[in-house]
């Protein structure tokens, strides 16, 4: 269930942010010689934002799997994680996740 809850917001955040950043940077379709790098910047930036947004849910999912918690125990998983390491613990693993996801999002797509 947590995976489904994560997939939709992550996709919405990524694509919405990607398009908005492209526009903000001045990207125009068809002008490939002058602005070919803008989708790369927009993709990497948008994926970074999406990963930061979804990271706490990933932590909960991992905790639930490792402790074999049911879907009804999500609140307990969050409480345990914060009790053990503070709110910052919800972002444990953020660095490796960024290293995994961002390079593939920073590609040129028109």
Rosetta blueprint (number, residue, H / E / L):
1 X L
2 X H
3 X H
4 X H
5 X H
6 X H
7 X H
8 X H
9 X H
10 X H
11 X H
12 X H
13 X H
14 X H
15 X H
16 X H
17 X H
18 X H
19 X H
20 X H
21 X H
22 X H
23 X H
24 X H
25 X H
26 X L
27 X L
28 X L
29 X L
30 X L
31 X L
32 X H
33 X H
34 X H
35 X H
36 X L
37 X L
38 X H
39 X H
40 X H
41 X H
42 X H
43 X H
44 X H
45 X H
46 X H
47 X H
48 X H
49 X H
50 X H
51 X H
52 X H
53 X H
54 X H
55 X H
56 X H
57 X H
58 X H
59 X H
60 X H
61 X H
62 X H
63 X H
64 X H
65 X H
66 X H
67 X L
68 X L
69 X L
70 X L
71 X H
72 X H
73 X H
74 X H
75 X H
76 X H
77 X H
78 X H
79 X H
80 X H
81 X H
82 X H
83 X H
84 X H
85 X H
86 X L
87 X H
88 X H
89 X H
90 X H
91 X H
92 X L
93 X L
94 X H
95 X H
96 X H
97 X H
98 X H
99 X H
100 X H
101 X H
102 X H
103 X H
104 X H
105 X H
106 X L
107 X L
108 X L
109 X L
110 X L
